[in-house]
Amino acid sequence: MLSKSALQILNVVLRPIDRSISILLSPRWRSQKIERPIFIIGVERSGTTLVYSLLANHPDFYWLSRLDSIIPDCPLLSCFIRRGISFFMPDQNYVAIPRAISRSRGMIPPSECLPYWRRIFNWGSEDNYIVDDDYFTEMDATDSLRKFIYRDLRVRLAFSKKSRLLFKQPGLSLKIRFLNSVFEDAIFLHVIRDPITNFLSLVQAKNRSQEKFWGVKVPGWREFLQSSNEVQSVLQIRRTLEIIDQDIQQIKGTNRYFRIYYEELTNHPYLVLNSVLEFCGLEWSDRLSPVLQGISAPRKVSNIPESLPEDLRKSLYLLREKYGYA
């Protein structure tokens, strides 16, 4: 396995080659349309990876893969490699790995592809977080960024021979206004989970991490660097949901925002996924059926640790009531 630095060098070496070839082939992608890209949003550990991995099996979707995390600056090369693998292994299925963080099964499975988004939003690293937080608006959508995003995605769509884009990365939940500014017909699929089970799962993820503030950097996150993982988790859940509800109000029309309740998805995967596809203007594909068979309903948990301060416990109970879990 190559080291992180070796992979970065590989990306840098291949980047000018990829760009030169894409320039030569520009007549094939410059007129490529980007229509109704789909963004999966929601609090971390709410089930967004499950939705992402299931939809990734639909033949119309292009999504970022683990390969793109290795060579994020080489869209053309990535497409050729992925098409080659699909040709020799046409029956690959993708499904989220239970209790794993943002991981799916498959040879080159769908990925959040942090290196790809990092070069767009330039957030730095955990030790040196350059931006104040992960909240971006239309004011951050500069002309140069728009040009870069459209060029890159046109290449990916054209040479993958796909018709729709599908993305998932937790930080995108705080970038609805930015994304809406760049893609005026974007669709947002909001995955919601019982706030208490979401909280417990998020705390577990934080406990496994060595970062001082694991996950999406909501506004005000630096003030909680010394707080417990439980306190941080409530903050992340509450602020992420507040921002989603607030910013989604700027989306014109009702045909661009769809809620997916995690519990409904796991109990009735076919019905929910079929409704999602209809909302997105896509037909059912037989490639989806095999991956639905292993989905099981989560066990019900409704107890909040007694050690959590009363005001934070109340916040979770209010969120349960707001989203219909009371």
Phi, psi and omega in degrees: 000128180288147178287167180300318180294323179294321179294322178295321177295319178301317179297317181294320181293318184280339186303309181294329178293314180299316182293320180297316180294320180294328176294317179297327182262014186305327178301339183275346183233343185298330180264008181297127179274143173247106187243128174047057176298150186246130179240125178268121183237166180148165178296147175302144180067026179260353181114010181295325179294322178298313179298316180300311184293324179293311181294333180298343178280349179287131186294344182276346188269137164256134179220159178284137185247178176297330176297322180290339174289334180276316181234066184296339182265011184234067183298322182293310180299319179300316180297317180297318180295315182294322177294324178296318179295318179296327180293317182274339179228070188288343186258024179294139175241150179237134176207144182298143177276120182304138176065006173263153183267112174055042179232142180229156177279151179137158182295311174233080188283166176300147184221154172292334176054061181303321178301327180293310183287331180297325181285339177276313185262350170050052183273351179084221181229174180301321181283338181218074182281109190288317182275161181296317180197186184269009181274119179235146179234187178298336179293338180270352182274078182289163179299320181294322178293316179301315181298316180297313182297314182293320179298311182299313184287330175296318177299313183297317180292315185297315187267351171273345183061037175252165183247342183226152179257141179227125182228148174212124173200124188310323181297340179294341178297335179260014184232028181299316180294321176298309183295322179294329178288322182280321182237097187289350178243019182298148176251137180243119177259112186259113179270126182238137179232153176315120185305330181286313178293327175298316179299312182297320179291322180293321177298317178300317180296319179294322180296329180280343182269155176258003180283150181289331177215086183286137173104195184299134181270088179290157177307131180090006185297328183296334180290347185246019182298328181264002181280164179291161178298329178295315180295315178301319183296317178298318178301313182296316180297310184296312183290322180297314180294322177300314182292319178300311181298322181290312187281334181291342177295339180278352179284123182283134178083170181251005184261021181232002180226128184222131178266135175240117178271123185306317182294322177292322179296316183285334178276325182225066187300319182295311183298315182291314182294323178295321178295322178297315181296319178299318179298323182276359180078030181239152179267158177296143177239140179296342179292345180277332187302313183299326185281347180278341187292331183268003181280130180235152181290138180287154176288147184278129178229128182226012182260129177262138179307136181298336182287346182287132180306149186301320182294327178284324175299318180297322179301316180293320179294323178294322178294322177299318180292317182298321184259017170083025180255357183287000000 
